[in-house]
């Protein structure tokens, strides 16, 4: 690390001229068979495995994250990336300007000086001590190593995903993918990083299509779906609605921030009405009270239709996972709220695998049975009249917020490469 100087760097100095918006390319990824998918629960399972794979990287690391903190997890990640860069691994790290806004420029400069290509999504300075880049976040969490192993889910690189963080430690999930689907995740990550990507030739597309058909009834299938502000604004929400319409036996959704629009709520209700066992695991100990107020506005509507609702009360729930029947699951970064479904950049993987579905179901069953409080139509929290009034206003404000925000003049968020100014030693946060 450099010795701190009296000079200060600004966001304008840290960020070089705009490189452009993340690629909003009209690419739709299909199902890929013959994959191995492993569920990773919380930081205790996720960090050791990701760090092990990063230490073994030989050629390339692509990493995107919403949050990277300068804590024990972030510092270990920093050192692993520096060591990888020093042995010649090509590394691109994309960080969200809001979620990573408290990183010191010294922390970032150490990565940059080692050869890590850093880029910040929509960096912005504070005004009167308040950050203004709240919306349209880079909310994805993706790691791809050597084009052969990928990690994707909801876990950020921060110590609050570890149990020893205390009562505010988050409950969350990610997956490790190995197999043909990694090529799609790698392709997507390259596009978003601004790196050149070779287009698939017609015979490669035909081979992929044949692969999709050949494995339509087998386990180990994975498909990448994402949300951007271009041609794929509603892809993740539409997938949820489609599988809810086709559900026959059971649906389990564990989601941190739950206040979807009426169409998705209606599909959840309709599945329960036709006899599907529908269970929701939602926050009972939220990190933001507004999430709890908004979610509870949906309780009566869903409970009266037979939907089971469990509030996880042990610590904040941060997961974004779901399963339908015995062979379909999804894990990713997308909440079921207006920000994730209408504004943020998100990515989920869809999984057709009975063994994976069974493991995810068992873990969620253990969570709901041992650490959750079951709600009922008679005992669901209604609170005082003013609580209900505030909740009603919050729910409908958030439901319509993306449309209203679209009326306002706004800049387009951009990826900006980190450029440490020569002759200046940074010692301030981004």
C-alpha positions as CSV (number, residue, x, y, z in Angstrom):
1,X,0.0,0.0,0.0
2,X,1.1,3.5,-0.7
3,X,1.8,5.9,2.2
4,X,-1.1,8.3,2.6
5,X,-0.5,11.8,1.3
6,X,-2.3,15.1,1.9
7,X,-3.7,15.1,-1.6
8,X,-7.3,13.9,-2.1
9,X,-8.8,12.2,-5.1
10,X,-12.3,12.8,-6.3
11,X,-14.7,10.5,-8.1
12,X,-14.1,12.4,-11.3
13,X,-10.3,11.6,-10.9
14,X,-10.9,8.0,-10.0
15,X,-13.2,7.4,-13.0
16,X,-11.8,7.8,-16.4
17,X,-14.0,9.1,-19.2
18,X,-17.1,7.0,-19.7
19,X,-16.6,3.7,-21.3
20,X,-20.3,3.4,-22.1
21,X,-23.3,1.6,-20.8
22,X,-23.2,-2.1,-20.1
23,X,-24.1,-4.1,-23.2
24,X,-27.8,-4.2,-23.7
25,X,-27.5,-6.8,-26.4
26,X,-30.5,-8.8,-27.5
27,X,-29.2,-12.2,-26.5
28,X,-31.4,-15.0,-25.2
29,X,-29.7,-18.0,-23.7
30,X,-31.3,-21.5,-24.0
31,X,-31.2,-24.6,-21.9
32,X,-27.9,-26.4,-21.7
33,X,-27.7,-30.0,-20.6
34,X,-25.1,-32.1,-18.7
35,X,-24.2,-29.6,-16.0
36,X,-23.2,-30.1,-12.4
37,X,-24.9,-27.6,-10.1
38,X,-24.0,-27.3,-6.4
39,X,-26.0,-25.3,-3.9
40,X,-23.9,-23.0,-1.6
41,X,-25.7,-21.6,1.5
42,X,-24.4,-18.5,3.2
43,X,-20.8,-17.3,3.4
44,X,-19.6,-20.3,5.3
45,X,-20.1,-22.5,2.1
46,X,-19.7,-19.8,-0.5
47,X,-16.5,-17.9,0.3
48,X,-14.2,-20.9,0.9
49,X,-15.2,-22.5,-2.4
50,X,-15.0,-19.3,-4.5
51,X,-11.7,-18.4,-3.0
52,X,-10.3,-21.9,-3.6
53,X,-11.3,-21.6,-7.3
54,X,-9.9,-18.1,-7.6
55,X,-6.6,-19.2,-6.2
56,X,-6.4,-22.0,-8.8
57,X,-7.2,-19.6,-11.8
58,X,-4.8,-19.9,-14.7
59,X,-6.1,-17.6,-17.4
60,X,-9.1,-15.4,-16.6
61,X,-11.3,-14.2,-13.8
62,X,-14.5,-12.2,-14.4
63,X,-16.2,-10.9,-11.3
64,X,-19.3,-8.7,-10.8
65,X,-20.7,-7.8,-7.4
66,X,-23.2,-5.3,-6.0
67,X,-21.3,-5.0,-2.7
68,X,-17.6,-5.4,-1.8
69,X,-16.7,-4.2,1.7
70,X,-13.3,-3.5,3.0
71,X,-13.7,-6.1,5.8
72,X,-12.1,-9.5,6.3
73,X,-13.9,-11.0,3.3
74,X,-13.1,-8.1,1.0
75,X,-9.5,-7.9,2.1
76,X,-9.0,-11.7,1.5
77,X,-10.6,-11.3,-2.0
78,X,-8.3,-8.4,-2.7
79,X,-5.2,-10.3,-1.9
80,X,-6.3,-13.4,-3.9
81,X,-7.0,-11.2,-7.0
82,X,-3.6,-9.3,-6.6
83,X,-1.8,-12.7,-6.4
84,X,-3.7,-14.0,-9.4
85,X,-2.9,-10.8,-11.5
86,X,0.7,-11.0,-10.5
87,X,1.0,-14.6,-11.9
88,X,-0.5,-13.4,-15.2
89,X,-4.3,-14.1,-14.9
90,X,-6.4,-11.6,-16.8
91,X,-8.9,-10.2,-14.3
92,X,-11.9,-7.9,-14.9
93,X,-13.9,-6.8,-11.8
94,X,-17.1,-4.8,-12.1
95,X,-18.4,-3.0,-9.0
96,X,-21.6,-1.1,-8.4
97,X,-21.0,2.5,-7.6
98,X,-23.6,2.6,-4.9
99,X,-23.0,-0.8,-3.2
100,X,-19.2,-0.4,-3.3
101,X,-19.3,3.4,-2.7
102,X,-17.5,3.2,0.6
103,X,-14.4,1.5,-0.7
104,X,-11.2,3.6,-0.2
105,X,-9.4,4.5,-3.4
106,X,-6.3,3.0,-1.8
107,X,-8.0,-0.4,-1.7
108,X,-9.0,0.0,-5.4
109,X,-5.6,1.3,-6.4
110,X,-3.8,-1.7,-4.9
111,X,-5.9,-3.9,-7.3
112,X,-5.4,-1.6,-10.2
113,X,-1.6,-1.4,-9.7
114,X,-1.4,-5.2,-9.6
115,X,-3.0,-5.4,-13.1
116,X,-6.7,-6.0,-12.2
117,X,-9.0,-4.2,-14.7
118,X,-11.5,-2.4,-12.4
119,X,-14.7,-0.7,-13.6
120,X,-17.3,1.1,-11.6
121,X,-20.9,1.1,-12.5
122,X,-22.3,4.6,-12.2
123,X,-20.0,6.1,-9.6
124,X,-21.2,9.4,-8.1
125,X,-20.0,11.7,-5.3
126,X,-22.0,12.3,-2.2
127,X,-24.0,15.5,-2.0
128,X,-24.4,16.9,1.6
129,X,-23.2,13.5,2.8
130,X,-25.9,11.6,0.9
131,X,-25.4,9.3,-2.1
132,X,-27.6,10.1,-5.1
133,X,-27.1,7.0,-7.3
134,X,-29.7,4.9,-5.6
135,X,-31.5,3.4,-8.5
136,X,-30.8,1.3,-11.6
137,X,-28.1,-0.6,-9.8
138,X,-25.7,-3.3,-11.0
139,X,-27.2,-5.9,-8.6
140,X,-25.7,-9.1,-10.1
141,X,-23.3,-11.4,-8.3
142,X,-21.3,-13.4,-10.9
143,X,-17.9,-15.0,-10.8
144,X,-16.5,-16.9,-13.8
145,X,-13.0,-18.5,-13.6
146,X,-11.1,-19.8,-16.7
147,X,-14.4,-20.1,-18.6
148,X,-15.0,-23.4,-16.8
149,X,-16.5,-22.7,-13.4
150,X,-19.2,-20.1,-12.6
151,X,-20.8,-18.9,-9.4
152,X,-24.1,-16.9,-9.4
153,X,-26.6,-16.0,-6.7
154,X,-27.4,-13.4,-4.1
155,X,-24.2,-13.4,-1.9
156,X,-22.0,-10.3,-1.9
157,X,-18.4,-10.1,-0.9
158,X,-18.9,-8.9,2.6
159,X,-18.6,-10.3,6.2
160,X,-22.3,-9.8,6.9
161,X,-22.9,-13.1,5.0
162,X,-21.1,-15.0,7.8
163,X,-22.7,-16.2,11.0
164,X,-20.1,-14.7,13.3
165,X,-21.1,-11.2,12.0
166,X,-23.9,-11.4,14.6
167,X,-27.7,-11.0,14.6
168,X,-27.6,-9.0,11.3
169,X,-25.8,-11.8,9.4
170,X,-27.7,-12.6,6.2
171,X,-29.3,-15.9,5.2
172,X,-28.6,-16.4,1.5
173,X,-27.8,-18.8,-1.4
174,X,-25.7,-19.1,-4.4
175,X,-24.8,-21.9,-6.9
176,X,-21.6,-23.3,-8.5
177,X,-22.1,-24.4,-12.1
178,X,-19.8,-26.6,-14.1
179,X,-20.6,-27.8,-17.6
180,X,-21.8,-26.4,-20.9
181,X,-23.9,-23.7,-19.3
182,X,-20.8,-21.9,-18.1
183,X,-20.1,-20.9,-21.7
184,X,-23.3,-18.9,-21.7
185,X,-22.6,-17.3,-18.3
186,X,-19.0,-16.5,-19.5
187,X,-20.4,-15.0,-22.7
188,X,-22.8,-12.8,-20.8
189,X,-20.2,-11.7,-18.3
190,X,-17.8,-10.8,-21.2
191,X,-20.6,-8.8,-22.9
192,X,-21.3,-6.8,-19.7
193,X,-17.7,-6.1,-19.0
194,X,-17.3,-4.5,-22.4
195,X,-14.7,-7.0,-23.6
196,X,-15.0,-8.2,-27.3
197,X,-17.0,-11.3,-27.7
198,X,-17.0,-13.5,-30.8
199,X,-20.4,-14.1,-32.3
200,X,-21.7,-17.6,-32.6
201,X,-21.7,-19.0,-36.1
202,X,-24.9,-20.5,-37.5
203,X,-23.7,-24.1,-37.0
204,X,-22.8,-23.3,-33.3
205,X,-26.3,-22.0,-32.8
206,X,-27.8,-25.2,-34.4
207,X,-25.6,-27.4,-32.2
208,X,-26.8,-25.5,-29.1
209,X,-30.4,-25.9,-30.2
210,X,-29.9,-29.7,-30.7
211,X,-28.4,-29.9,-27.3
212,X,-31.5,-28.2,-25.8
213,X,-33.8,-30.7,-27.5
214,X,-31.6,-33.7,-26.6
215,X,-31.7,-33.0,-22.9
216,X,-35.2,-31.7,-22.5
217,X,-36.2,-34.6,-20.2
218,X,-33.0,-35.1,-18.3
219,X,-31.4,-33.6,-15.2
220,X,-28.4,-31.2,-15.2
221,X,-30.1,-28.5,-17.3
222,X,-29.2,-24.9,-16.7
223,X,-30.4,-21.7,-18.4
224,X,-29.3,-18.1,-17.7
225,X,-31.9,-15.4,-17.6
226,X,-31.3,-11.8,-16.9
227,X,-32.9,-8.4,-16.6
228,X,-31.5,-5.2,-18.2
229,X,-33.0,-1.9,-19.3
230,X,-33.0,-2.8,-22.9
231,X,-34.7,-5.8,-24.6
232,X,-34.9,-8.0,-21.5
233,X,-36.7,-5.8,-19.0
234,X,-39.3,-8.4,-17.9
235,X,-37.5,-11.7,-18.6
236,X,-37.1,-12.9,-15.0
237,X,-40.7,-11.9,-14.0
238,X,-42.1,-13.7,-17.0
239,X,-40.2,-16.9,-16.1
240,X,-41.8,-16.8,-12.7
241,X,-45.2,-16.3,-14.1
242,X,-44.8,-19.1,-16.6
243,X,-43.7,-21.8,-14.1
244,X,-46.4,-20.7,-11.7
245,X,-49.0,-21.4,-14.4
246,X,-47.6,-24.8,-15.0
247,X,-47.1,-25.8,-11.4
248,X,-48.8,-29.1,-10.4
249,X,-47.7,-30.1,-6.9
250,X,-45.7,-27.5,-5.0
251,X,-44.2,-24.1,-5.2
252,X,-41.7,-22.7,-2.6
253,X,-40.4,-19.1,-3.0
254,X,-37.9,-17.6,-0.5
255,X,-37.3,-14.0,-1.3
256,X,-35.9,-11.1,0.7
257,X,-37.9,-8.2,-0.7
258,X,-41.4,-9.3,-1.7
259,X,-43.8,-6.9,-3.2
260,X,-44.4,-7.9,-6.8
261,X,-47.0,-6.5,-9.2
262,X,-50.6,-7.8,-9.4
263,X,-49.9,-10.1,-12.3
264,X,-47.3,-12.1,-10.4
265,X,-49.4,-12.0,-7.2
266,X,-52.3,-13.3,-9.2
267,X,-50.3,-16.3,-10.5
268,X,-49.2,-17.2,-7.0
269,X,-52.8,-17.0,-5.8
270,X,-54.2,-19.0,-8.8
271,X,-51.7,-21.8,-8.2
272,X,-52.8,-22.2,-4.6
273,X,-56.5,-22.1,-5.7
274,X,-56.1,-25.0,-8.0
275,X,-54.6,-27.1,-5.2
276,X,-50.8,-26.5,-5.5
277,X,-49.0,-26.4,-2.2
278,X,-47.7,-22.8,-2.3
279,X,-45.3,-21.6,0.4
280,X,-43.6,-18.3,0.7
281,X,-40.6,-17.7,3.0
282,X,-40.3,-13.9,3.6
283,X,-38.5,-11.6,6.0
284,X,-39.7,-11.4,9.6
285,X,-36.5,-9.7,10.8
286,X,-35.9,-7.3,7.9
287,X,-32.9,-5.1,7.4
288,X,-35.3,-2.5,6.1
289,X,-38.7,-1.9,7.7
290,X,-40.2,-0.7,4.5
291,X,-39.8,-4.2,3.0
292,X,-41.8,-5.8,5.8
293,X,-44.6,-3.2,5.6
294,X,-45.0,-3.6,1.9
295,X,-44.8,-7.4,2.0
296,X,-47.5,-7.6,4.7
297,X,-49.9,-5.7,2.5
298,X,-50.1,-8.9,0.3
299,X,-50.7,-11.3,3.2
300,X,-54.5,-11.3,3.4
301,X,-54.9,-11.5,-0.4
302,X,-52.6,-14.6,-0.5
303,X,-53.5,-16.3,2.7
304,X,-57.2,-16.3,1.9
305,X,-56.4,-18.2,-1.3
306,X,-54.5,-20.9,0.5
307,X,-50.9,-19.6,0.2
308,X,-48.8,-20.5,3.2
309,X,-46.6,-17.7,4.4
310,X,-43.6,-18.2,6.8
311,X,-41.7,-15.3,8.2
312,X,-38.0,-16.0,8.9
313,X,-37.3,-14.3,12.2
314,X,-33.8,-15.5,13.1
315,X,-31.8,-12.9,11.1
316,X,-32.3,-10.9,7.9
317,X,-33.3,-13.1,4.9
318,X,-31.4,-12.1,1.8
319,X,-32.1,-15.1,-0.5
320,X,-33.7,-15.0,-3.9
321,X,-34.5,-18.7,-4.6
322,X,-37.6,-20.7,-5.7
323,X,-38.6,-24.2,-6.7
324,X,-41.6,-25.6,-8.6
325,X,-42.6,-29.3,-8.4
326,X,-39.7,-31.8,-8.3
327,X,-37.4,-30.6,-11.1
328,X,-37.4,-26.8,-11.5
329,X,-35.5,-24.3,-9.4
330,X,-34.0,-20.8,-9.7
331,X,-31.2,-19.1,-7.8
332,X,-30.0,-15.6,-8.5
333,X,-29.8,-11.9,-7.6
334,X,-33.4,-10.8,-8.4
335,X,-35.8,-9.9,-5.6
336,X,-39.5,-9.9,-6.3
337,X,-39.8,-6.1,-5.8
338,X,-40.1,-3.1,-8.1
339,X,-36.3,-2.3,-8.0
340,X,-35.2,-5.8,-9.1
341,X,-38.1,-6.4,-11.5
342,X,-38.1,-3.0,-13.1
343,X,-34.8,-1.1,-12.6
344,X,-31.8,-3.1,-11.5
345,X,-29.5,-5.2,-13.6
346,X,-30.1,-8.8,-12.4
347,X,-29.2,-12.4,-13.3
348,X,-30.7,-15.8,-12.3
349,X,-30.0,-19.3,-13.4
350,X,-32.9,-21.7,-14.0
351,X,-32.2,-25.3,-13.1
352,X,-33.9,-28.5,-14.1
353,X,-32.4,-31.1,-11.8
354,X,-34.2,-33.4,-9.4
355,X,-31.4,-33.8,-7.0
356,X,-30.7,-30.1,-6.8
357,X,-34.4,-29.4,-6.4
358,X,-34.6,-31.9,-3.6
359,X,-31.7,-30.5,-1.8
360,X,-33.0,-26.9,-2.1
361,X,-36.4,-28.1,-0.8
362,X,-34.9,-29.9,2.2
363,X,-32.9,-26.8,3.2
364,X,-35.9,-24.5,2.8
365,X,-38.1,-27.0,4.7
366,X,-35.6,-27.0,7.5
367,X,-35.5,-23.2,7.5
368,X,-39.3,-22.8,7.6
369,X,-39.9,-25.6,10.2
370,X,-37.2,-24.5,12.6
371,X,-36.6,-20.8,12.2
372,X,-39.8,-19.3,10.8
373,X,-43.2,-18.2,12.1
374,X,-46.2,-19.4,10.2
375,X,-48.8,-16.8,9.4
376,X,-52.5,-17.4,9.0
377,X,-55.6,-15.5,7.7
378,X,-56.7,-15.1,11.3
379,X,-53.4,-14.2,12.9
380,X,-51.6,-12.3,10.1
381,X,-50.3,-9.0,11.5
382,X,-52.7,-6.1,10.7
383,X,-51.5,-3.7,13.3
384,X,-53.1,-0.3,14.0
385,X,-55.0,1.6,11.4
386,X,-52.2,4.0,10.8
387,X,-49.7,1.1,10.3
388,X,-52.1,-0.3,7.7
389,X,-52.5,3.1,6.0
390,X,-48.7,3.6,5.8
391,X,-48.3,0.1,4.5
392,X,-50.9,0.6,1.8
393,X,-49.3,3.8,0.7
394,X,-45.8,2.3,0.7
395,X,-46.9,-0.8,-1.3
396,X,-48.6,1.2,-4.0
397,X,-45.9,3.8,-4.1
398,X,-43.2,1.1,-4.6
399,X,-45.4,-0.8,-7.1
400,X,-45.7,2.3,-9.3
401,X,-42.3,3.8,-8.6
402,X,-40.5,2.5,-11.7
403,X,-43.0,4.0,-14.0
404,X,-43.0,7.4,-12.1
405,X,-39.2,7.4,-12.1
406,X,-39.2,7.0,-15.8
407,X,-41.0,10.4,-16.2
408,X,-38.1,12.2,-14.5
409,X,-35.1,13.4,-16.5
410,X,-32.2,11.1,-15.6
411,X,-28.7,10.2,-16.7
412,X,-28.0,6.8,-18.0
413,X,-25.7,4.8,-15.7
414,X,-22.4,3.9,-17.2
415,X,-19.4,1.7,-16.6
416,X,-16.3,3.7,-15.9
417,X,-12.8,2.2,-15.7
418,X,-10.9,2.9,-12.5
419,X,-8.0,5.1,-13.4
420,X,-5.6,5.9,-10.5
421,X,-4.3,9.5,-11.2
422,X,-0.5,9.5,-11.6
423,X,1.4,11.1,-8.8
424,X,-1.6,11.1,-6.5
425,X,-1.9,8.8,-3.5
426,X,-5.6,8.0,-2.9
427,X,-6.9,7.7,0.6
428,X,-10.5,8.6,0.4
429,X,-13.6,6.5,-0.3
430,X,-14.9,6.2,-3.8
